[in-house]
Amino acid sequence: VRGVIDSNDLPLNVSREILQESRDVRMIREGSTKRVLSMLEDMVENDREKFTTFWAAFGQVLKEGVGEDATNRERIAKLLRFASTANDGAEQSVSLADYVGRMKDKQDSIYTVTADSWDTARSSPHLEIFRKKGIEVLLLSDRVDEWMLSFLHQFEGKPLVSVAKGGLDLAALADEAEKAEQERTAEDAKDLMAKIKAALGERVKDVRATFRLTDSPACLVAEAHEMSGHLQRLLKSAGQKLPGSETKPILELNPKHPLIERVGAETDDARLADWAQLLFEQAQLAEGGQLDDPTAFVKRLNRMLLGKSE
């Protein structure tokens, strides 16, 4: 951005720190920011191709502005662009306004999923129920996205909700007949969930039946206000210590999946324990995570393929 700024005389005979805090410099900073945002808004309206080029170069920087500039957060949010399940490619071209305009009649949230890459995000098992219901989900794969979401909680009164959070209200996506069937299925699966939780021990916070899955047997989720597995991996890769103790995931199982039905019929406790570990580790891999002990996973998988128990 190039331009000329006219201002009153600045006290240049003082230190840079004092100058940065002067009233004149603060007004220049605020005025320049508003002017640049106005230019970008005009670009969105009148030159979409130019804005697309701008976004490809500076989109991640603009996302940082959501957290660093609370005053202009709403204006910046309108400029943000994301990949989406509504499109086939990885191009970040969907605005939050576009998403809200396509929301279903009874939908009251903007759904998102974060991952290490676009491929991982679009193939996430957490999306299965949303694809079945035809509900759009924003695919967030930039490293800054998790941090940005900690500041961007809503847009035009619609909360941004991660599909990988355990507190997701899936009942709103089902009709009355589906709700009744889900309640019966969950009740029937209680004993199996308890056995798998006992087998996994300290590896999980809880094990429960879920209906967010249609094709996959299992997935990992976090509580609504806890750190996601993706954010934990980002912090670890950056060499940062996790605040407090590491959050344990919740293992959610699809009780209608043939594999879960097979596990439910298992009478050998040792083999059931192997199944439980295998389901947990499969869910870790499906969300883009890494196994703590790949060798043990391979040995366990080989035992299961050979029909043996430990």
PAVO-152668 format. One record per atom (N, C-alpha, C): x, y, z. Coordinates in steps of 0.001 Angstrom, whole numbers, plus 500000, padded with zeros to 6 digits. Example, Ala and Ser with C-alpha at 12.3 -4.5 7.8 and 13.67 -1.06 7.14 Angstrom:
<pts>
513190494310507800/512300495500507800/513200496700507800/512850497750507080/513670498940507140/512900500030507870/
</pts>
This chain:
<pts>
500862498809500000/500000500000500000/500891501230500000/500650502117499068/501441503341499002/500511504542499103/500974505599499766/500168506800499889/500894507878500657/500264509010500757/500821510142501490/499890510456502651/500461510586503830/499676510895505027/500035512297505494/499034513150505606/499236514523506083/498881514563507566/499747515114508370/499485515145509809/500099516389510424/499764516593511685/500392517666512446/501861517331512679/502613518310513152/504016518047513438/504153516942514467/505100516025514234/505349514934515166/506564515275516025/506535514889517302/507670515171518205/508827514210517926/509624514494516914/510675513571516493/511898513604517393/511926514517518366/513079514600519261/512907513718520496/511962512776520434/511746511853521552/512054510439521072/512061509488522014/512375508112521647/511262507494520803/511606506427520077/510629505760519232/509461505216520050/509745504691521257/508688504134522098/507658505194522460/508131506375522820/507206507463523169/506445507924521937/507146507976520799/506496508414519566/505362507456519173/505595506158519336/504564505171518968/503297505353519784/503423505875520987/502260506039521855/501642507429521763/502169508275520911/501614509634520807/500232509601520151/499428510588520467/498061510665519951/498058510762518431/498977511541517864/499006511720516416/499308510410515692/500294509664516187/500664508391515555/499531507384515695/498850507389516857/497729506473517054/496608506765516056/496342508051515820/495312508422514851/495726508052513425/497009508202513102/497501507795511789/497323506287511599/497671505524512629/497561504070512558/496111503639512355/495201504197513156/493787503836513047/493202504275511708/493559505488511276/493039505986510007/493543505181508820/494826504787508866/495395503997507779/494735502626507698/494506502014508860/493864500700508886/492472500762508274/491681501751508659/490332501890508126/490350502137506623/491320502927506166/491410503218504738/491756501956503942/492697501165504461/493088499928503776/491920498944503734/491198498816504842/490038497927504871/488984498384503867/488791499699503752/487837500225502768/488274499872501349/489580499961501092/490099499595499773/489846498116499482/490056497258500479/489826495823500288/488347495524500076/487494496207500831/486051496018500655/485603496438499262/486170497513498769/485864497964497409/486376496960496376/487519496373496658/488083495366495762/487170494140495683/486608493731496835/485694492594496872/484472492865496005/483955494079496069/482746494427495336/482992494616493844/484128495192493481/484317495628492098/485414494913491318/486263494143492004/487346493455491298/487659492145492021/486764491172491886/486909489907492605/488211489194492240/488597489244490967/489812488555490532/491043489132491225/491085490440491371/492215491088492043/492234490713493522/491055490635494154/491007490261495567/491449488810495749/491087487948494788/491522486548494859/493043486460494853/493680487282494000/495146487324493956/495712487845495271/495066488895495809/495492489441497106/495368488389498200/494237487676498232/494004486687499288/495040485558499233/495396485119498038/496377484042497906/497716484445498518/498050485734498431/499333486213498952/499277486590500426/498165487194500865/498117487785502202/496959487293503075/496271486226502634/495116485732503385/495431485358504820/496566484661505025/496902484235506386/497221485437507273/497806486466506695/498086487677507471/496785488351507880/495818488373506974/494528488975507287/493823488198508399/493989486873508400/493398486057509465/493982486424510826/495254486793510853/495867487212512115/495193488469512656/494706489306511747/494046490537512165/492801490304513002/492171489134512835/490986488817513632/491321488828515116/492519488340515466/492914488302516869/493637489557517328/494304490235516396/495135491368516792/494411492714516734/493290492781516032/492580494052515888/491108493856516251/490822493905517547/489450493679518007/488492494750517498/488989495968517322/488135497068516865/487546496788515483/488344496218514605/487916495989513220/487617494519512933/487412493734513984/487236492288513802/486068491955512875/484949492627513019/483787492322512187/484056492644510723/484747493761510456/485061494123509069/486038493118508456/487009492701509244/487974491721508749/487290490386508486/486379489995509375/485670488717509220/484936488643507885/484404489769507430/483679489786506157/484612489578504962/485911489827505166/486883489679504084/487497488281504034/487305487484505079/487929486168505153/487373485231504083/488218484322503606/487823483331502613/488304481951503058/487467480928502774/487775479572503216/487464478569502114/488110477400502207/487695476257501391/486447475673502040/485676474928501281/484391474449501788/484007473133501127/483163472365501813/482652471121501225/481695471409500076/481285472652499916/480393473012498803/481165473075497488/482504473148497557/483347473214496368/484241471985496295/484694471670495105/485535470488494918/487007470756495187/487472471971494936/488893472261495051/489299472829496396/490620473016496537/491171473530497791/491193475049497833/490733475706496779/490776477168496725/489932477779497845/490493478778498508/489778479478499575/488980480625498946/487725480361498654/486908481334497931/485560481609498580/485237480895499664/483916481026500296/483998482006501468/483193483045501436/483139483998502547/482127483515503579/482207484072504774/481230483720505805/479832484158505394/479736485277504669/478428485727504182/477861484742503169/478720484186502298/478286483168501342/477726481959502084/478445481531503124/478030480362503903/476665480600504545/476525481742505223/475259482050505906/474104482084504905/474363482600503710/473318482672502696/472867481309502209/473701480264502394/473356478909501947/472917477993503091/472808478516504300/472459477680505447/471073477078505302/470902475850505847/469612475163505831/468617475901506722/467325475614506530/466266476323507258/466430476231508778/466709475039509304/466789474848510750/468221474950511280/469161475263510402/470560475362510812/470826476711511469/471461476699512637/471729477955513343/473209478157513650/474086477300513095/475525477418513360/476317477335512070/477509477925512098/478473477812510998/479445476704511384/479479475624510625/480284474463510986/481660474516510336/482682474158511114/484062474179510634/484777472892511028/485838472566510283/486734471481510676/488156471941510381/489074471715511306/490472472103511132/491324470853510966/492363470970510140/493255469836509888/494590470364509385/495562469449509251/496898469831508812/496946470161507323/496004469624506557/495975469877505117/494534469825504631/494326470338503429/492983470316502845/492519468881502613/493413468014502166/493045466616501924/492580465939503209/493309466195504305/492923465605505592/491587466165506061/491383467458505862/490133468087506295/488936467534505536/489040467428504219/487885466993503418/487560465517503612/488554464724504065/488301463299504288/488057462973505762/487901463998506593/487682463778508023/486389462996508268/486428461975509120/485192461227509427/484137462091510107/484540463209510709/483576464083511380/482583464711510399/482907464682509111/482047465320508112/480930464406507615/480958463146507979/480061462174507346/478581462511507506/478153462841508700/476732463154508904/476350464436508184/477299465363508064/477008466636507397/476870466446505884/477679465554505328/477526465241503909/476185464544503668/475823463647504561/474556462932504417/473373463893504457/473458464910505306/472370465872505454/472482467045504482/473569467086503694/473753468186502746/474075469507503400/474754469465504556/475110470685505290/476571471046505009/476796472273504630/478129472746504269/479020472888505502/480291472554505339/481287472709506405/482514473414505823/483032474399506535/484240475105506109/485471474270506451/486389474127505497/487585473311505668/488782474225505945/489283474202507170/490348475110507597/491649474330507756/492657474674506954/493909473924506987/495145474801507133/494984476123507263/496133477002507526/496534476889508995/497816477037509282/498287476901510662/497687477963511580/497311479101511007/496776480191511812/495298479992512154/494641479037511516/493189478919511645/492719478608513072/493392477671513731/492990477320515109/493101478539516011/494173479293515864/494364480496516678/493291481526516351/492993481700515072/491976482661514645/490610482328515246/490256481033515278/488945480622515791/488786480905517280/489913481049517996/489808481367519423/489342482799519643/489342483614518573/488861484996518651/487569485198517853/487406484434516788/486226484573515930/485176483563516377/484277483995517256/483293483082517829/481963483066517078/481648484154516388/480372484209515686/480457485182514517/479510485036513599/479418485945512461/477936486192512186/477549487452512255/476143487847512066/475195487051512963/475637486846514201/474802486152515175/474835484641515071/475600484090514119/475704482639513949/477018482158514561/476967481301515566/478208480825516189/478990479907515266/480323480000515327/481177479078514589/481417477854515472/481076476676514974/481112475446515760/481992474419515054/482933473832515784/483781472786515224/483035471459515207/483078470757514066/482403469461513970/483168468385514730/484391468700515197/485198467739515938/485061467912517443/484090468707517874/483853468895519305/482743467962519769/482899467432520979/481947466466521503/480595467053521858/480535468367522092/479275468982522490/478369469336521331/478680468845520138/477901469163518946/476474468656519095/475497469535518822/474087469169518962/473625468477517688/473871467171517621/473486466414516427/471995466128516380/471313466287517508/469869466034517537/469139467008516612/469707468206516448/469062469200515584/469099468789514117/469975467830513782/470097467376512397/469234466161512108/468476465682513100/467665464469512935/466190464772513127/465343463971512463/463906464115512684/463502463271513886/462221463295514251/461772462626515469/461990461117515410/461755460507514247/461944459065514117/463404458692514289/464295459497513701/465729459241513834/466184459403515275/465649460417515969/466018460637517366/465635459443518230/464428458918518024/463957457777518812/464826456547518555/465176456317517288/466015455177516947/467412455334517539/467950456554517500/469277456809518055/469310456558519557/468265456960520256/468196456741521701/468189455246522025/467431454461521265/467384453009521486/468746452375521202/469362452784520108/470659452213519735/471726452551520772/471729453790521248/472703454216522251/472527453440523550/471285453201523928/471001452438525153/471502451003525016/471271450405523843/471706449023523617/473231448905523611/473923449990523251/475386449952523126/476108450319524416/475369450630525466/475995451101526706/477016450117527264/476662448842527315/477569447847527891/478860447742527093/478754447758525768/479940447677524926/480824448908525120/480219450093525214/480997451311525421/481782451232526739/481141450668527766/481796450547529072/482976449578529003/482821448474528269/483915447507528139/485103448110527396/484818448847526323/485899449446525537/486607450534526348/485839451301527121/486445452326527963/487368451690529007/486940450586529584/487763449893530569/489044449360529929/488937448883528682/490100448339527986/491109449433527644/490641450635527328/491517451734526950/492100452462528158/491418452401529281/491938452985530511/492213454470530407/493474454865530688/493857456271530751/494055456926529383/493916456170528314/494138456746526981/492989457679526565/491818457478527156/490648458272526758/489954458862527975/489243459937527733/488433460546528788/487095459822528908/486571459379527750/485293458685527751/485149457924526432/484242456961526409/483864456242525189/482350456274525107/481824456682523962/480365456776523841/479931456563522402/478655456218522261/478071456024520936/477845457376520278/477989457399518964/477767458633518225/476991458337516945/476345459382516432/475610459246515175/476100460287514168/477290460838514449/477913461760513489/478608460969512380/478814459658512591/479501458817511619/478492457987510821/478753457858509533/477898457013508687/478704455905508012/479986456151507700/480831455168507014/481981454671507875/482402455452508856/483553455095509686/483096454474511002/483929453610511590/483544452994512863/483809453864514086/484795454787513983/485200455531515180/485805456878514815/485769457801515770/486447459095515630/486782459617517014/487710460557517074/488103461191518329/487565462613518356/487051463039519501/486549464400519658/487060464959520980/486906466275521128/487256466948522381/486004467610522931/485999467873524224/484881468597524808/484816470002524215/483655470630524313/483411471907523642/484451472974523980/484922473018525226/485830474091525648/487252473583525905/487566472397525395/488906471858525569/489712472003524281/491013471885524399/491907472019523257/491749470830522313/491597471120521034/491419470052520048/492728469300519838/492616468083519287/493807467300518994/494680467989517971/494071468677517007/494831469386515982/495662470502516594/495089471268517510/495825472354518154/496947471798519020/496709470685519704/497766470065520502/498941469660519627/498651469123518446/499731468721517536/500502469940517025/499782471041516750/500447472257516299/501407472783517357/500966472804518617/501819473303519695/503042472417519890/502842471109519799/503966470183519955/504983470359518836/504480470515517598/505389470661516457/506176471969516540/505615472969517241/506296474249517408/507216474243518631/507276473098519322/508145472982520482/507604473644521733/506302473907521751/505694474563522907/505068473529523842/505154473812525116/504534472933526101/503037473195526147/502283472120526322/500835472263526408/500474472857527759/499534473820527788/499118474413529059/498430473374529933/498912473222531172/498323472227532059/498660470825531582/497825469865531936/498026468491531490/497402468296530109/497938467348529360/497444467089528015/495997466600528066/495156467181527227/493742466819527215/493554465442526607/492823464597527289/492543463258526760/491336463325525822/491399462618524705/490282462657523752/489125461778524191/487997461999523579/486816461153523747/486702460283522504/486577458991522673/486409458073521550/484914457876521304/484466458245520116/483069458036519750/482984456912518726/482067455989518958/481922454804518106/480560454793517431/480562454356516192/479332454227515413/478727452852515678/477688452746516512/477163451433516906/476545450643515754/476265451308514639/475660450614513494/476695450109512501/477965450434512726/479004449985511805/479260448487511992/479436447736510902/479656446286511018/480837445924511903/481889446745511905/483048446453512733/482711446568514216/481912447563514597/481513447723516004/480575446584516405/479713446178515493/478850445029515771/479687443767515962/480758443633515175/481678442490515318/482367442527516675/482811443706517095/483453443839518405/482461443516519515/481208443937519336/480187443674520348/479905442202520546/480181441399519520/479943439955519612/481151439197520145/482254439907520406/483485439268520876/483324438798522323/483681437543522576/483563436981523927/484914436843524625/486002436908523846/487338436804524417/487789438189524890/488057438329526177/488424439637526740/489713440185526140/490684439333525890/491965439780525334/491776440328523917/490984439638523113/490736440108521755/489902441394521774/488965441502522700/488178442733522790/489078443911523143/490058443669524022/491004444726524371/491827445138523149/492229444146522331/492958444453521103/492086445273520142/490826444898520020/489897445641519160/489774447087519639/489673447264520945/489520448608521507/490729449480521162/491935448928521348/493152449680521033/493230449992519542/492839449021518717/492894449208517272/491926450295516815/490722450320517368/489740451351517019/490237452738517413/490851452823518589/491387454108519052/492497454601518129/493415453694517772/494545454088516940/494121454402515501/493121453689514991/492568454020513675/491981455431513683/491272455774514749/490677457102514858/491760458174514930/492870457881515613/494002458814515659/494548459089514259/494741458032513495/495282458171512141/494315458914511227/493011458645511379/492002459251510512/491945460766510670/492287461276511863/492245462726512068/493592463388511822/494543462615511298/495838463184510956/496860463118512065/496579462387513122/497502462278514244/498570461224514014/499488461120514972/500557460135514911/500431459178516090/500796457932515865/500701456925516913/501895457032517855/501639456828519144/502727456852520126/503667455667519937/503097454522519534/503901453301519373/503467452578518101/503993452998516929/503594452365515665/503892450863515623/504981450440516261/505342449025516248/504275448179516933/503792448655518080/502747447928518794/501466447876517962/501180448950517232/499995448977516374/500098447908515278/501269447809514651/501464446825513578/501342445407514125/501964445153515272/501875443814515873/500424443466516215/499718444436516776/498314444205517141/497474443931515896/497696444709514853/496943444527513615/497230443158513007/498482442739513038/498828441412512505/498146440306513295/498084440458514617/497386439457515433/495918439359515048/495310440523514822/493890440519514495/493651439886513114/494568440134512176/494436439546510833/494605438025510869/495437437559511785/495673436124511927/494655435454512834/493784436254513458/492759435693514331/493300435237515666/494419435830516092/495032435450517367/494751436509518425/494968436160519681/494898437122520790/496261437165521450/496477438219522219/497796438435522844/498068437374523886/
</pts>
